[in-house]
Amino acid sequence: MENANINLSIIIPTYNNGKLVAKAIQSASTYGGTDLEILVVDDGSTDGSTNELQNIDPRVQVIHKENGGVSSARNLGLQKAQGEYVLFLDADDQLTPEWGQQMEHLKGQDLILFNYQTSKGEIRNGRLQEIT
């Protein structure tokens, strides 16, 4: 069922990544628009790490499934997504603060690469900027 009010679905697969996935959600939550949904697909976590995630932002939905790996978690998220566009975000990555400004350029584009942060550095315009 498509929701015309949702423009972007962010899909975050997770397995026992409570603190990390909370940071990923917080980075996505910096976008203030209501045309966003954040789908956290819990791939069978055993540590209760997804119990409080919906309290971070009302746009967060946690989907629980049996453990099947990151690909099956992404695929389930894709099936549940209502947005016209989809952004896959790993639980241990974070979007950079200006990512929401990039949303303005979504209309009419086939692919958009958002800047994000990993443990190795920041990815900007598709290139790694190492942390020094």
Buried (B, 14 or more C-beta within 10 A) or exposed (E): EEEEEBBBBBBBBBBBBBEBBBBBBEBBBBBEEEBBBBBBBBBBBEEEBBEEBBEBBEBBBBBEBEEEEBEBBBBBBBEBBBBBBBBBBBBBBBBBEEBBEBBEEBEEEEEEEBBBBEEEEBBBEEEEEEEE
